[in-house]
Amino acid sequence: MPLYPFLCAIIGLYVIVRVALPSRLSWPLKIVVSILLFACAEKLYLTRLYYGSLTAYSMSVPVAIVTGILNAFVIMLFLLALLRDICWLLRFLLRRKRSRSPRSGQIGLTAAAAFLAVFSVWSALKVPAVSEVTLSIPNLPPALTGLRIVQLSDLHIGPIFKEKWLSDVVREVNRLHPDIIAITGDLSDGHPSSQGKNLAPLKDLKARYGTYIVLGNHDYYASAPQWLTFLRNLGLTVLTNEHVSLEITGSGQTARFTVAGVTDPAAQRTGMEAPNVQKALKGSSGIRLLLAHNPVLAKGSASAGANIQLSGHTHGGQILPMAPLVAQFNQGYSFGTYTVGDMQLYVSRGTGLWSGVPIRLLCPSEITLLTLQPESPKK
């Protein structure tokens, strides 16, 4: 059984016990409110029951946004109530001056949760800003100094993110005039038959040396073979445990550059080839860029000789305090730049996000512009 119904049940029950039941509402209203809160907490489970899936369903945009806000409201109420109770407990243990009961201030707590819920959903749905990152690469050839790579990840085109949103993202990417565009998986929450039109703007991406894609776990859950065909028909290069060799010209010189990509661990569940970094890099040369949706492959990538790995999958935790927890399930990686052996790993917070939980708080989505620079000599 999935873990999420139990985690959501804990959140819902905590809010009921610590916020709804201590309120001044009449008991009939308390019961009604408690049922509604628990239903909002279990939004994912109810979605799965109704649509039969969490990754490919036809929920309308208004319904997806409203249910997202209601779910966010319960999550924010849980976090605020938990923070309030922890503060009260610390004051009690330290035997400080008596504070008000942690059951007080319910109206203010509810109002704050409602504001944060609306704000977090708005933050999740807007077109992301550009996040500029410099990667310092040992022994970087002069021709590759200043190479500009734009990374998109976790677009999750589907119930919420549609063609118009993606067109705006593509416009922002083209404005950056990248040398290479890398898309690191989870392009869609649906099948090409229903979401192909919404992903069509990808054909308008422009990069000097091309656009390269790997699929993510959601793409495999939906319909990976059909997506491979669809994306390649758009003129995009999808890498499945393989690589492409490029000749990059810069500073009056030419250098070889490899763009490799692997499948996702979820591929095996659908009868497709498991990720194989050794196979993807076999016969490659020069500076090696590896695209892998899941960052947990990083140590193997570094051992295989990759110089750079770009990943996504984690969404950065979506709520900043959740980042350490997310890292625990991803070998210590949540978002940002990591040094793994001699390799630089960048984990994107995601350009979009799964519509099942359309929430971002202090963890914004991103269009990532990565610029390569030579590593400074060690003193």
C-alpha positions in Angstrom: 0.0 0.0 0.0 1.3 3.5 -0.7 2.5 5.5 2.3 0.9 8.8 1.4 -2.7 7.9 2.6 -1.3 7.3 6.1 0.9 10.4 6.1 -2.1 12.5 4.9 -4.3 10.9 7.6 -1.8 11.9 10.3 -1.8 15.5 9.0 -5.6 15.5 8.9 -6.1 14.0 12.3 -3.5 16.4 13.9 -5.4 19.4 12.5 -8.7 18.0 13.7 -7.4 17.3 17.2 -5.3 20.5 17.7 -7.4 23.1 15.7 -11.0 22.0 14.9 -12.0 20.2 18.1 -10.6 22.9 20.5 -12.5 25.7 18.6 -15.6 27.4 19.9 -17.8 26.0 17.2 -20.8 23.9 18.2 -20.3 20.2 18.2 -22.4 19.6 15.0 -20.2 22.1 13.2 -17.1 20.7 14.7 -18.0 17.3 13.2 -18.8 18.7 9.8 -15.6 20.8 9.7 -13.5 17.8 10.9 -14.9 15.6 8.1 -14.1 18.3 5.5 -10.6 18.9 6.8 -9.9 15.1 6.7 -11.2 15.0 3.1 -9.0 17.9 2.1 -6.0 16.2 3.7 -6.7 13.0 1.8 -7.1 14.8 -1.5 -4.5 12.5 -3.2 -6.2 9.3 -2.1 -9.6 10.6 -3.2 -8.2 11.7 -6.6 -6.8 8.2 -7.1 -10.2 6.6 -6.1 -12.1 8.8 -8.5 -9.8 8.9 -11.5 -8.0 5.6 -11.0 -4.6 7.2 -11.3 -2.4 9.9 -9.8 -0.3 10.5 -12.9 -2.7 10.6 -15.8 -6.1 12.0 -15.2 -8.5 14.5 -16.8 -9.2 16.9 -13.8 -10.3 20.3 -15.1 -8.0 23.3 -14.3 -10.5 25.1 -12.0 -11.1 21.8 -10.0 -7.3 21.1 -9.8 -6.6 24.6 -8.5 -9.5 24.7 -6.0 -8.7 21.2 -4.6 -5.0 22.2 -4.6 -5.8 25.3 -2.4 -7.9 23.2 0.0 -5.2 20.6 0.3 -2.6 23.3 0.8 -4.8 24.9 3.5 -4.8 21.8 5.6 -1.0 21.3 5.1 -0.3 24.9 6.1 -2.7 24.6 9.1 -0.8 21.5 10.1 2.6 23.1 9.9 1.5 26.2 11.8 -0.3 24.3 14.5 2.7 22.0 14.9 5.1 25.0 15.1 2.8 26.6 17.7 2.7 23.4 19.8 6.5 22.9 19.6 7.0 26.5 20.8 4.6 26.0 23.7 6.2 22.7 24.6 9.7 24.3 24.7 8.5 27.1 26.9 6.9 24.6 29.2 10.0 22.4 29.4 12.2 25.4 30.0 9.7 26.5 32.7 9.5 30.0 31.4 6.8 32.5 32.2 3.4 30.8 31.6 2.2 31.3 28.1 -1.3 31.1 26.6 -2.7 27.6 26.0 -1.5 26.3 22.6 -5.2 25.9 21.8 -5.7 29.6 21.7 -5.4 31.9 18.6 -7.4 29.5 16.3 -8.8 32.4 14.2 -5.4 33.9 13.5 -3.9 30.4 12.8 -6.7 29.7 10.3 -6.4 33.0 8.6 -2.6 32.6 8.3 -3.0 29.1 6.9 -5.6 30.4 4.3 -3.2 33.1 3.2 -0.3 30.8 2.9 -2.4 28.2 1.0 -3.4 30.7 -1.7 0.1 32.2 -1.9 1.8 28.8 -2.2 -0.5 27.7 -5.0 0.0 31.0 -6.8 3.8 30.5 -6.4 3.6 27.0 -7.9 1.5 28.0 -10.9 3.3 31.1 -12.2 5.9 31.0 -15.0 9.3 30.6 -13.1 12.1 33.1 -13.0 15.5 32.3 -14.4 18.0 30.9 -11.8 21.6 31.5 -12.9 24.2 29.0 -11.8 27.9 28.7 -12.5 29.5 25.3 -12.6 33.3 25.1 -12.0 34.6 22.2 -14.0 38.2 20.9 -13.6 40.3 20.9 -16.8 37.6 22.7 -18.8 38.9 23.5 -22.3 38.9 27.2 -23.3 36.4 26.4 -26.1 33.9 25.4 -23.4 34.4 28.3 -21.1 31.2 30.3 -20.9 29.1 27.5 -22.4 25.4 28.2 -21.6 23.1 25.3 -20.8 19.5 25.8 -20.0 17.8 23.1 -17.9 14.1 22.5 -17.7 12.8 19.8 -15.4 9.6 18.4 -14.1 7.3 20.3 -16.4 4.4 17.9 -15.5 2.2 19.1 -18.4 -1.3 17.9 -17.6 -4.3 19.0 -15.4 -2.8 22.4 -14.5 0.1 23.3 -16.8 -1.1 23.7 -20.3 0.1 24.9 -23.8 -0.1 28.6 -22.9 2.1 28.1 -19.8 4.7 26.0 -21.7 4.7 28.6 -24.5 5.7 31.3 -22.0 8.4 29.0 -20.6 9.8 28.4 -24.1 9.8 32.1 -24.8 11.8 32.7 -21.6 14.3 30.0 -22.6 14.8 31.3 -26.1 15.4 34.8 -24.7 18.5 33.4 -23.0 20.1 32.2 -26.3 21.4 29.0 -24.8 24.1 26.8 -26.5 22.4 23.6 -25.2 18.9 22.9 -23.7 18.5 19.9 -21.4 15.1 18.7 -20.2 15.5 16.2 -17.3 12.3 14.3 -17.2 8.7 14.3 -16.0 7.5 16.2 -19.0 3.8 15.2 -18.7 1.2 13.7 -16.4 -0.8 12.0 -19.2 -0.6 10.3 -22.6 0.3 11.9 -25.9 -3.3 11.5 -27.1 -4.5 13.9 -24.4 -1.3 16.0 -23.7 0.5 16.0 -27.0 -1.0 19.4 -28.0 0.1 20.9 -24.7 3.7 19.8 -25.2 3.9 20.9 -28.8 5.5 24.3 -27.9 8.7 22.3 -27.2 9.3 22.2 -30.9 10.0 26.0 -30.8 12.9 25.7 -28.4 16.1 27.1 -30.0 19.6 26.2 -28.9 22.9 26.4 -30.9 23.7 22.8 -30.4 20.3 21.3 -29.8 17.7 20.2 -27.2 18.2 16.9 -25.4 15.7 15.1 -23.2 15.5 12.2 -20.8 12.2 10.8 -19.5 11.3 10.7 -15.8 9.2 8.4 -13.7 5.9 10.0 -14.5 6.6 9.7 -18.2 7.2 6.0 -17.8 4.0 5.6 -15.7 2.0 7.3 -18.4 3.2 5.9 -21.7 7.0 6.0 -22.4 7.1 4.4 -25.8 4.4 6.8 -27.2 6.2 9.7 -25.6 9.5 8.7 -27.2 7.9 8.6 -30.6 6.0 11.9 -30.1 9.1 13.9 -28.9 11.3 12.6 -31.6 8.7 13.5 -34.2 8.9 17.1 -32.8 12.6 17.0 -33.8 13.9 16.6 -30.3 16.7 14.2 -29.2 15.6 11.8 -26.5 18.5 9.9 -24.9 17.9 6.4 -23.5 21.2 5.1 -22.1 23.0 6.7 -25.1 25.0 9.8 -25.9 25.6 12.4 -28.6 29.0 13.8 -29.4 29.3 17.5 -30.2 32.1 19.8 -31.5 31.9 23.0 -29.6 33.6 26.1 -31.0 34.7 29.0 -28.8 37.6 31.3 -28.1 39.0 30.4 -31.5 39.3 26.7 -30.5 37.2 23.6 -30.8 36.5 21.0 -28.1 34.6 17.8 -27.9 31.5 17.7 -25.6 29.3 14.7 -24.8 25.6 14.9 -23.9 24.5 11.6 -22.5 21.2 10.5 -21.0 19.9 7.6 -19.0 16.5 6.1 -18.4 14.8 6.4 -15.0 14.7 3.6 -12.3 10.9 3.5 -13.0 11.6 2.2 -16.5 12.0 -1.3 -15.2 8.5 -1.3 -13.8 7.1 -0.8 -17.2 9.3 -3.4 -18.9 11.8 -1.0 -20.4 15.6 -0.8 -19.9 16.9 0.2 -16.5 19.3 3.2 -16.3 22.8 2.3 -17.4 25.4 5.0 -17.0 28.2 2.9 -18.3 26.3 2.1 -21.5 25.3 5.8 -21.9 28.9 7.0 -21.7 30.6 4.1 -23.5 32.8 5.5 -26.3 32.3 9.1 -25.3 35.1 11.7 -24.9 35.7 15.3 -23.8 33.7 16.9 -21.1 30.7 14.6 -20.4 27.3 16.0 -19.4 24.9 13.3 -18.1 21.1 13.9 -17.9 19.4 11.8 -15.3 16.0 12.6 -13.9 16.7 11.0 -10.6 19.7 12.4 -8.7 20.3 9.1 -6.8 22.4 8.0 -9.8 25.0 10.6 -9.1 27.7 8.4 -7.4 27.6 5.9 -10.3 27.7 8.7 -12.8 30.8 10.2 -11.2 32.5 6.8 -11.1 31.7 6.2 -14.8 33.5 9.5 -15.7 30.7 12.1 -16.1 31.9 15.6 -15.4 28.4 17.1 -14.9 25.0 15.5 -14.0 21.8 17.5 -14.3 18.8 16.1 -12.4 15.3 17.0 -11.1 12.7 14.8 -9.5 12.8 16.2 -6.0 11.0 19.5 -6.7 13.3 20.8 -3.9 10.7 19.6 -1.4 8.2 22.3 -2.6 8.0 23.6 1.0 11.5 24.7 2.1 11.3 23.0 5.6 10.6 19.7 3.7 13.9 19.8 1.8 15.9 17.9 4.5 13.2 15.2 4.5 13.2 14.9 0.7 17.0 14.6 0.8 16.7 11.6 3.0 14.8 9.7 0.3 17.3 10.9 -2.4 20.7 10.0 -1.0 21.1 13.4 0.5 20.2 15.5 -2.5 17.3 18.0 -2.5 18.2 20.9 -4.7 21.2 23.0 -5.8 24.8 22.2 -6.6 26.7 19.3 -5.1 30.2 18.0 -5.7 30.2 14.2 -6.1 33.8 13.0 -6.5 35.1 15.0 -9.5 31.7 15.6 -10.9 29.3 18.6 -10.4 25.7 17.6 -9.8 22.9 20.2 -10.2 19.4 19.2 -8.9 16.7 21.5 -10.2 13.8 22.5 -8.0 11.7 21.9 -11.1 10.2 24.2 -13.7 6.6 23.0 -13.1 5.4 20.4 -10.6 3.0 17.6 -10.2 -0.6 18.9 -10.1 -1.4 16.4 -7.3 0.2 18.8 -4.8 0.5 22.2 -6.5 2.3 24.0 -3.6 5.5 26.0 -3.4 6.5 27.9 -0.3 10.0 29.5 -0.1 11.1 27.0 -2.8 10.4 28.6 -6.2 10.3 26.8 -9.5 13.1 27.6 -11.9 14.3 27.9 -15.4 18.0 27.2 -14.8 20.8 28.9 -16.8 24.1 27.0 -16.1 27.3 28.5 -17.3 30.5 26.5 -17.4 33.7 28.0 -16.0 37.1 26.4 -15.3 37.8 25.4 -11.8 40.1 27.9 -10.0 43.6 26.5 -9.2 43.8 25.2 -5.6 46.0 27.2 -3.3 
